[in-house]
Amino acid sequence: MEQELPLMLARYDDGPLEEMFFTFTYQARRNAQGEIDGVLAFAHEVTDQVQARRVVEEGGAQARALAEQLHTANEQLTRTNVDLDNFIYTASHDLKVPIANIEGLLQALTRSCPRWLWSATCPKCLGSCRRPPSASGAPSSSSPT
């Protein structure tokens, strides 16, 4: 038996040659005495099946290639996410000390700033900072003249 043998044949008289596939089965031919006197060959065209299998195989290869690309992209994104998480963790911890220092300085400023100076200057530059409690020696509610 010969499986999917490719042959260049014309389907019609004077038609173009096409690659066609055949499966051949061979069987001994016997005469009246039971002796082999020839060979019978049966040919079955399987061109459509071969072409369909090739399409499926090509589609499978494309799917495997796309799956590999997705896997590679997913690994890269995972590494990028880990790097970003590490950066955020480091940046947030690196900023805690300077922010705490600034907060401490602002609290010291609000405690030591006289009310009259606070009323005239601080709201403009510090915006939402709360007013300090009344500092000793500060004029009542008017600014100095």
Secondary structure by P-SEA (a helix, b strand, c coil): ccccccccccccccccccbbbbbbbbbbbbcccccccbbbbbbbbaaaaaaaaaaaaaaaaaaaaaaaaaaaaaaaaaaaaaaaaaaaaaaaaaaaaaaaaaaaaaaaaaaaccaaaaacccccccccccccccccccccccccc
